[in-house]
Amino acid sequence: MSLNEVWEAASAAPFHPVVSKDGQFAVGFNLLLVAVVLTGLFGLNRSFGNLLTLGVPASLAFGFGAVFMICAVGVYV
């Protein structure tokens, strides 16, 4: 299959994101809120077990929340 055939086949199935443009702000805000709560809980009792149960999800929520907020509000240069 050539690249041209792949390109033509892809035009029949457009991309539909999981989170729509109108819902990105709410998803980003909630993820950032969850990240703040989990970070606060992790700060109360820092241990290796809490690192896996609270620290890692908090960092993932902050990372994805920040990207969603950037996409929601736009970047103006």
C-alpha positions, 0 to 999 in steps of 0.5 A: 500500500502506497502512501497516497493510498493510505492518504486517500483511505484516511480521508473517509474516516475523519478524526473525532477527539475524545474531548470536544473543543467545548469540553476542554476547559471543564476537563482541564480545570477538573484535572488541575483541581484533582492534581492540587488535592492529590498533591496536598494529600501526598504532602501530608504523608510522604512515603513510597506507598503514597508516591505510587498511589497519590504522587504519580496520579497527581503528576499525570493529572497536572500534566494532562490538565495543563495541556487541556487548559492550554488547548482550551484557552488558546495560546496567543503570541 
